[in-house]
Amino acid sequence: MNSAEFNNWCKIELLLVKASECLRKAFEQSWQRKYKVAWSNSPESGQHFINNVGLNVYRNARKIQKDYLERGDISKWDLTIFNSIFIMTDLNKDKEFQTNLKRLMPIRNSIAHHSDKKISTQEYQQHWSELKAILLYLGVTDEELDDIIHSQSSDSKMYIMTENVKKSIELKDEGNNLAKERKFRMAVTKYTDAITLPGISDTDLSVLYSNRSHCYLNLGEHTQALEDAKLSKRLNSDYVKAYIRLGKAYGSLGKYDKAIKNFDKALSLDMNNDEIRQMRSEAREKKGLQERDNDQSLKDLTLKSRHKFKDLRNKEEFKKAMFAYDPALEHVWTGHEYRDDQNYSMAAECYKQAADMCNAEGMYNLALFMIKGHGVSKDYPQALKLLLEISKFNPLDNFGISVVGVKEAEHCIALGYYEGSYAEKSIDLAIVWYEKAISHGNGMSANNLALMYMNGDGVVKDFKKAEQLFLCALNYGDPNAMDNLVTLYLTSGNINKAEKWNEKSKKQGSKLARLREKEIAQMELESSANISEVIEWEKELNLPFENLTIRERVLRKFSYGNPDKSKVLETLNDWENIKNKSENPSPTKIAENGYKYDLKVLAKRKDESEFSKRMYLSVLNFMEAMNAFPSIAQRGTVVLDNDSRSFIGRLATCYKLEHFVGSMPTDIREVLRKHVLLLLSHSDRAIRDCEDIDELAFNQDCRICHALLNMQSDENIDFLTECIKKYPNNRFFLEIRGCLYNFIKKYEFALRDFNRIEEISKDDVNNIYHKAVTLKLMGRIKQATDAYTKFLSVASADHRKVPETYYSLGVCSMADRNKDSIARYYEQGLNAEGKQIPFFLPYESTSKDMLELMLRTMGGLSKGKEKPVVKLADPFRKELIVNHRRGINDFIKLMSQKAQTRVSFTTKPSKIQSVPLSLIGLKPIYLNDIDPTVDHVLDGFVLELMFITVPYNNNLSISFVAEDKNLNVQRISLYNCDKKHILEIGTKISVINPYLRIANDGKPMIRVDDPNSVIVSPHQIVDMCHYCGKGQSKYSCSKCKQSKYCSKECQVSDWKEYSHKLICIL
């Protein structure tokens, strides 16, 4: 150790101690001047300070600092505490005093972050010069300064400091070297010896505990590692490595939630650290695996792609033909063989060769290897890039067959966004990609999205939607969906269905199904005892109950034959749905079009109101920022030049005026987010040694942009908390954090932030509204009503929240059941909608839905909104209809090619369908009762279906898509069809002993070989709408003249969603 450089550090440290003493005296004088009483160094004084001017200081303090503040012993307060006090309070607002304080803190920070406790003579002279001027201003004389630097007492202090600190540094260095040599037990001893030395600062102790925690982790002593990491954090809550050690320790104990939380905190302190981001990604990935029990998301789906051909006699000929058709497949095939032998490096090389040839399957498997670290280094960004590239491929080849790797890549992208492992966490984007993968036939995505709806995870809880998706997942072949479906039925109270599907799951070999048998039997026993009267009543009337929950069965008996009671129950169900939606909002969907606000429209209105003006300026700044960004991004390097500053300034201005304006396509948002993060990192470095006002303003703008571009990021609240510590009077950080607290239902924290904004800016319109919403969510109706009323008094008539405010006031008044009051607020809301800027119409509001429902119940509203047709949202329905139409289209094209020889073929079924001699005793069955994963005949059952598509006749069979009474759908093919019946869309049939067949494409269908097993009903839907299924449809497609529609809206939807164009050539 260089003794002179170490002595330089000690001298500056002594001068900083003197500065603390000066600030302590300044605080005592300011306190005496403000409160006319002397500071007493007692807990009473501490509480007085905290409860008055020091509340924000206390909130932003570290845990150990909070203890010191509570004790009121100012001898324990350090420079950082005094700095916060004089910045956040009005105890001393003298400009010269504040200027010197700002000059002092960078010196303190520089010294504190010298881990080796050494500074050069040049750096010493610079600090000495600045500190001398500051201390002279604070009242220290030249003689005192000379005494500090040269007196024997100072030498004595410095000697003690030198010996203890020098020894601790030597021990720490020895420990570090031993740790590098992986001699962790010996390193622990060195760190322990350093920790036990007296007079070591909290900052240094924090480092020592952190280093010892690292050693304990490597020794497998995870509990001790966790304890040391906690001590490190307690001693210095701003130490990044303390949170890294905590994250690793919690991860080693399998507590991934806590691990992720600490990595989030570390990232909020060091935002540009890719190593921490990688550790968090790995923790999130392990958490996902832990929750799924096994790796169902990233399994090698292509493993069976070769095995399905193992029984072919001409396998080699088939391979040769396949490789000739697509040479990349040979590399993929070879890669699979290496992978199965666990020769991952050679497999990765083969996949890379296939990927270079743009083969989706090779690219997909290479991406999986990058995520898992098999045969290649873990590289999450590159893996995500590959997956996104695959997602641009056409999901079907020229023969209409799924391209292996595309839907799997879409699922992996969704999982990455959901877990935040190899992609930045975003529930919105996860849903978008799950839905995309489902539309291409991915069962795992359907299963995962169903779990989200079942648990209300990022979406409004919806058991019907969850059931729909679990059944979709089963039809797509996902084995996990069956056990999850049982869980859903148990949760929703449908014990009968839970028992049936659990039995099916048990036959499939599920261990969970065996464990559940007793639980289901007990629940069935209890439910039978509770609803014995209902069971007897159902038997008496011979009513089916298989598809109903216990609650639905009880309510059916209550309302049976009584229209008035039925209306009451319908109203109750509607109320429950609306209430659930309002209390559990799903995250705001990310807009795919960031330019939906027409600047020309706003320009005409900008002088009409304050809100229109703010909208105009917000959109103008947004468009200017987005127009400037491409040229900035193309430069390749991030530079803090005028262009970058102008871009950040415009984007931040857009956000500060009306933050919702800044929506943009997801791909642009991701690029923008990364660029802003780099600019923020540069800005943070620029302000370390500079207190320039413009630089500080730019830094705040960078932080605002970063926060709003990462609204769904787990670490955003921690990041905003750090921003508020640094800039306590920036209302925008408080507003964003308050809104996030509301979203995660921490309403008290949100209210605290909005109250703080009120102190900064009393009549802030948006803050008044946010506060009103928070009070309403907390159940403080009187205060919420007052806040809403205040908002209406200051907001422009066209403010986008004015209608919602009237509707919310109506909801607040519903407790009094005053119809006139509710109706008045409802009408005022409707009138306010008429003054809205066109972009905000039609106006969506759950509060409005509540008022409409209440007024209908009370007789104050004749008719509400028409309910959406739930069946149309079924992704499996959409896929079956579109594929059916694609098959018709391909068939017609083939028939039109005269020179083309058409060959139709079918495979002999493994089961034989037989018709019983008598129809007596047949039981009804529904599609959601049938296991779609097993090829089997359902003897003794009858399945009622209705055709919802036009027929597809390939001369061997007639195929349709059909739905049952529960609106579930499936493919059906009729062989040896009886020509005496006209089978068309809208025809209803009953299939006796239906045969669930696993077709050649590996997917389920209903197959009918015996025409005698089909009974055609004389009742059919005439002129059935080809989209929603209503009868007596008046409109026809103007091109094909065949397809019927009940409305223009249905015709448009059929073209967009169900690809009517495919059959318009009929």
Salt bridges, closest charged atoms under 4 A:
GLU21 OE1 - LYS18 NZ 3.48
ASP90 OD2 - LYS34 NZ 3.47
ASP116 OD1 - HIS114 ND1 4.00
GLU123 OE2 - HIS114 NE2 2.98
GLU123 OE2 - HIS127 NE2 3.37
GLU144 OE2 - LYS18 NZ 3.95
ASP146 OD1 - HIS150 ND1 2.89
GLU174 OE1 - LYS190 NZ 2.96
GLU181 OE1 - LYS183 NZ 3.36
ASP204 OD1 - LYS117 NZ 2.50
GLU221 OE2 - ARG185 NH2 2.39
ASP228 OD2 - ARG212 NE 2.58
ASP257 OD1 - LYS287 NZ 2.96
ASP264 OD1 - ARG280 NH1 2.94
ASP264 OD1 - ARG284 NH2 3.92
ASP274 OD1 - ARG277 NH1 3.63
GLU291 OE2 - LYS287 NZ 3.79
ASP295 OD1 - ARG292 NH2 3.97
ASP300 OD2 - ARG339 NE 3.83
GLU316 OE2 - LYS319 NZ 3.86
ASP340 OD2 - ARG306 NH2 2.37
ASP340 OD1 - ARG339 NE 3.45
ASP356 OD2 - LYS352 NZ 3.47
GLU361 OE2 - HIS336 NE2 2.86
GLU389 OE1 - LYS392 NZ 3.82
GLU410 OE1 - HIS440 ND1 2.86
GLU419 OE2 - ARG292 NH1 2.42
GLU424 OE2 - ARG277 NE 3.16
GLU424 OE1 - ARG280 NH2 3.45
GLU503 OE1 - LYS506 NZ 3.81
GLU517 OE2 - LYS506 NZ 2.58
GLU538 OE1 - ARG553 NH2 2.69
GLU538 OE2 - ARG556 NH2 2.81
GLU552 OE2 - LYS464 NZ 3.94
GLU570 OE2 - LYS867 NZ 3.26
ASP574 OD1 - LYS867 NZ 3.06
GLU576 OE1 - ARG551 NH2 3.24
GLU583 OE2 - LYS579 NZ 2.72
ASP607 OD1 - LYS606 NZ 3.88
GLU624 OE1 - ARG650 NE 3.51
ASP641 OD2 - ARG635 NH1 2.52
ASP643 OD2 - ARG635 NH1 3.91
GLU658 OE2 - ARG614 NE 3.20
GLU670 OE2 - ARG669 NH2 3.47
GLU670 OE1 - ARG673 NH2 3.56
ASP684 OD1 - ARG703 NH2 3.06
GLU695 OE1 - ARG645 NH2 3.31
ASP701 OD1 - LYS656 NZ 2.99
ASP714 OD2 - ARG284 NH2 3.11
ASP714 OD2 - LYS425 NZ 3.69
GLU715 OE1 - ARG280 NH1 2.29
GLU722 OE2 - LYS265 NZ 2.89
GLU722 OE2 - LYS725 NZ 3.88
GLU735 OE1 - ARG731 NH2 2.82
GLU735 OE2 - HIS770 NE2 3.28
ASP753 OD1 - ARG737 NH2 2.75
GLU758 OE1 - LYS771 NZ 2.88
GLU758 OE2 - LYS790 NZ 3.90
GLU759 OE1 - ARG756 NH1 2.97
ASP764 OD2 - ARG731 NE 2.67
ASP786 OD2 - LYS782 NZ 2.93
ASP798 OD2 - ARG605 NH2 3.63
GLU833 OE2 - LYS848 NZ 2.90
ASP849 OD1 - LYS865 NZ 2.83
GLU866 OE2 - LYS1030 NZ 3.50
GLU879 OE2 - LYS1003 NZ 3.24
ASP929 OD1 - LYS497 NZ 2.50
ASP935 OD2 - ARG997 NH1 3.67
GLU944 OE1 - LYS965 NZ 3.10
GLU963 OE2 - LYS871 NZ 3.79
GLU963 OE1 - ARG877 NH2 2.63
ASP978 OD2 - LYS980 NZ 3.86
ASP1001 OD2 - ARG971 NH1 2.98
ASP1009 OD1 - ARG1007 NE 2.94
ASP1054 OD1 - ARG885 NH1 3.05
ASP1054 OD2 - HIS1060 ND1 3.62
